[in-house]
């Protein structure tokens, strides 16, 4: 990055110190016009100087030949600056000195300037300006976790092209937007994310009567599970086993093992050739038998 005060040229040497007159003050109208200059092209070099009338403003210029009308809009009158266009005049105090650039095509120039301003705002903790940048430039939501995500992304290495003399282009801004979205996803708790348009819930999620989702998931056993889980000398279990064939009885006995989680696993342990079909058939048979026993018990009451 080259500062005008450090630059030398044969034209400046020949013309003497008057070749670089004092810059005119930058009005708000001029700032707006300069930041919205159309047709800005990537620059070959970047020049930054501190404005003489306001030490809190840095003027950024990129080399390019402009028409006479465009040149008259610049805050510099010397021929040295007739090849430059001011792309940004950014308040930098009390923020640390930052590399700045605002060149590209059309909207990209203004967006690059806005991104650099938002970077300064992130360093200063200016939440309002960061929220505006997130909504207006990145098209993201603002506030809460989005603000933290955008702030973290702004302080990343997306301005790296500046340090090698290259301009900030659309790829850098797209990378900034992607990084902000990635950071937001990382900051979002698992139970607030959505998978296939369905929300995930934490096992600690409270339910009615002081129960939690974890208690509902781990504690819900069906009626047939209660029958099979009893000791072998239980008369109901003995009656159930007598109603089944040898192969089905082996599946039910395997299901009674606490290490087995599904009827398919029980059928696999019983050595069935088609564990899915056999497991489902035995499950339905056990369910029908259990329902019949409950019906008979209700009639006896």
Protein Blocks (a to p, Z undefined) as FASTA:
>chain_A
ZZfklpccfklmmnommlmccdddddfklmmmmmmoghiacdfbdcddddfklmkbccdd
ddddddfklmmmpcbfbfklmmcccfbdcdfbfcdcdddddedehjlmmmmmmmmmmmmm
mmnopaklmmmmmmmmnopaeehjllmmmmmmmmmmklmmmmnopacdfklmmmmmmmmm
mmmmmmpcfklcceehiacddfklccehhiafklmmmmmccfklmmmmpcfklmklmmmm
mmpcfklmmmmmmmmpmkbmbfklmmmmnopablmlmmmmmmmmmmmmmmmmmmmmmmmZ
Z
